[in-house]
Amino acid sequence: MQLFQRRRWIHPDRVDEGLDAFVRQLAWIDAHTGLSMAGWRADGLDAEPAAEPGAILATTIYDYHVWFLGEVARLQTLVGYPPVNDVTEALTVGTDAFERWDPPAGLAGGWSLGDASFLQGTGMGDVAPDGPVWGNVEGAEGLVAWFPSGDQPVATGERTRMERWLRIH
């Protein structure tokens, strides 16, 4: 299993329009490919605001990276995709960030990020809390992620990024 995440930022003056376009884009991808994308909006944490206004995240979980690459390549050839993608792209700023994660050993089958929301911590391996961590295989060498739930501590610090994501698609 691998987890793929694509982080984008909607232009601060066009957040509502950008969220609508993002959701339409993911719905189009879901209808025309096997990628099964989920869409998320950053909500920050109670103690700290969201990292960026209009931060959005697209995720998908899959078993075979070669299959994933094939679906992405096929998506790029579909005639209807460029207009859908162009609308969303016109409403975003900055450079998209891509991260691909390998799961911790022994992760139970059927794992998912959550139905309505999830927490994600990200940092270098030496700052991760005790417990299962996901290893980065694309995005940044040495980076790990963890997904606290229940009564697990939420580690924060200079070298970590802790975010709450709310599902919008």
C-alpha positions as CSV (number, residue, x, y, z in Angstrom):
1,M,0.0,0.0,0.0
2,Q,1.1,3.6,-0.7
3,L,-0.4,6.9,0.1
4,F,-0.1,9.7,-2.4
5,Q,-0.7,13.4,-1.4
6,R,-0.8,16.4,-3.7
7,R,-0.8,19.7,-1.7
8,R,-2.0,22.9,-3.4
9,W,-2.9,26.4,-2.3
10,I,-5.9,28.3,-3.5
11,H,-5.5,32.1,-4.2
12,P,-6.6,33.8,-0.9
13,D,-9.0,36.1,-2.7
14,R,-10.8,33.2,-4.4
15,V,-11.0,30.4,-1.8
16,D,-14.7,29.5,-2.2
17,E,-14.5,29.4,-6.0
18,G,-11.2,27.4,-5.8
19,L,-12.7,24.9,-3.4
20,D,-15.6,24.3,-5.8
21,A,-13.3,23.9,-8.7
22,F,-11.1,21.5,-6.7
23,V,-14.0,19.3,-5.7
24,R,-15.3,19.3,-9.4
25,Q,-11.8,18.3,-10.6
26,L,-11.6,15.3,-8.1
27,A,-15.1,14.2,-8.9
28,W,-14.2,14.2,-12.6
29,I,-11.0,12.2,-11.9
30,D,-13.0,9.7,-9.9
31,A,-15.6,9.3,-12.7
32,H,-13.0,8.7,-15.4
33,T,-10.2,6.8,-13.7
34,G,-9.6,4.3,-10.9
35,L,-7.7,6.7,-8.8
36,S,-10.4,7.3,-6.2
37,M,-9.3,10.7,-5.0
38,A,-10.3,12.3,-1.7
39,G,-10.1,16.0,-1.2
40,W,-9.3,17.9,2.0
41,R,-9.1,21.5,3.2
42,A,-6.6,22.5,5.9
43,D,-8.3,23.4,9.2
44,G,-5.2,24.0,11.4
45,L,-5.1,23.0,15.0
46,D,-6.7,24.6,18.0
47,A,-3.3,26.0,19.1
48,E,-2.1,27.1,15.7
49,P,-3.7,28.4,12.5
50,A,-3.6,26.5,9.2
51,A,-0.2,26.7,7.6
52,E,-1.5,28.6,4.5
53,P,-4.9,30.1,3.7
54,G,-6.6,28.0,1.1
55,A,-4.4,24.9,1.6
56,I,-6.0,21.9,0.0
57,L,-4.8,18.3,-0.3
58,A,-5.7,15.5,-2.8
59,T,-5.0,12.0,-1.6
60,T,-5.4,8.4,-2.9
61,I,-4.3,5.1,-1.5
62,Y,-3.3,2.3,-3.9
63,D,-1.4,-1.0,-3.9
64,Y,0.8,-0.8,-6.9
65,H,2.9,2.2,-7.9
66,V,3.2,1.1,-11.6
67,W,-0.6,1.0,-11.7
68,F,-0.9,4.5,-10.2
69,L,1.6,5.9,-12.7
70,G,-0.4,4.3,-15.5
71,E,-3.7,5.8,-14.3
72,V,-2.0,9.3,-14.0
73,A,-0.6,9.0,-17.5
74,R,-4.0,7.9,-18.9
75,L,-5.7,10.8,-17.1
76,Q,-3.4,13.2,-18.9
77,T,-4.6,11.9,-22.3
78,L,-8.3,12.1,-21.6
79,V,-9.8,14.9,-23.8
80,G,-12.1,16.3,-21.0
81,Y,-9.4,16.6,-18.4
82,P,-7.5,19.7,-19.5
83,P,-10.5,22.1,-19.1
84,V,-11.3,20.7,-15.6
85,N,-7.6,20.9,-14.5
86,D,-7.1,24.4,-16.0
87,V,-10.0,25.9,-14.0
88,T,-8.5,24.6,-10.7
89,E,-5.0,25.6,-11.7
90,A,-6.0,29.1,-12.5
91,L,-7.3,29.5,-9.0
92,T,-4.2,28.2,-7.2
93,V,-0.9,29.9,-6.3
94,G,2.6,28.7,-5.7
95,T,4.0,25.3,-6.6
96,D,2.2,22.1,-5.9
97,A,3.9,19.7,-3.5
98,F,3.8,16.0,-4.1
99,E,4.5,13.4,-1.4
100,R,4.3,9.6,-1.6
101,W,4.4,7.5,1.5
102,D,5.2,3.9,2.3
103,P,3.2,2.5,5.3
104,P,4.7,1.4,8.6
105,A,5.4,-2.3,8.9
106,G,2.4,-4.3,10.1
107,L,-0.2,-1.7,9.1
108,A,-3.7,-3.3,9.1
109,G,-5.4,-3.8,5.7
110,G,-8.2,-1.4,4.9
111,W,-6.4,1.5,6.6
112,S,-7.8,4.9,5.7
113,L,-7.2,8.6,6.6
114,G,-10.6,9.0,8.1
115,D,-14.1,9.8,7.0
116,A,-14.5,13.4,7.9
117,S,-11.1,14.6,9.1
118,F,-7.6,13.5,10.0
119,L,-4.5,14.8,11.7
120,Q,-1.1,14.5,10.1
121,G,2.3,15.2,11.5
122,T,5.3,15.5,9.2
123,G,8.9,15.9,10.0
124,M,12.4,14.4,9.8
125,G,12.7,10.9,11.3
126,D,14.5,12.0,14.4
127,V,11.6,14.2,15.6
128,A,8.8,11.7,15.0
129,P,6.9,10.5,18.1
130,D,7.1,6.9,19.2
131,G,4.7,4.8,17.2
132,P,4.1,3.9,13.6
133,V,5.5,6.3,11.0
134,W,5.1,6.4,7.2
135,G,8.4,6.7,5.2
136,N,8.6,9.2,2.4
137,V,9.5,7.7,-1.0
138,E,8.8,10.9,-3.0
139,G,8.9,14.5,-1.9
140,A,11.8,14.8,0.6
141,E,14.5,12.3,1.7
142,G,14.3,11.4,5.4
143,L,10.8,12.9,5.9
144,V,8.3,10.8,7.8
145,A,4.6,11.2,8.5
146,W,2.4,10.0,11.3
147,F,-1.4,10.1,11.9
148,P,-2.3,10.6,15.6
149,S,-5.7,9.5,16.7
150,G,-7.5,9.1,20.0
151,D,-5.3,9.8,23.0
152,Q,-2.0,9.8,21.1
153,P,0.2,12.8,21.8
154,V,0.4,15.5,19.0
155,A,4.0,16.3,18.6
156,T,4.8,19.8,17.5
157,G,8.0,21.8,17.3
158,E,10.3,23.7,15.0
159,R,11.0,20.8,12.7
160,T,7.5,19.4,12.5
161,R,4.3,20.2,10.6
162,M,1.1,19.2,12.3
163,E,-2.1,19.8,10.4
164,R,-5.8,18.9,10.6
165,W,-7.6,18.2,7.3
166,L,-11.3,18.3,6.8
167,R,-12.8,16.2,4.0
168,I,-14.5,18.2,1.2
169,H,-14.7,15.4,-1.4
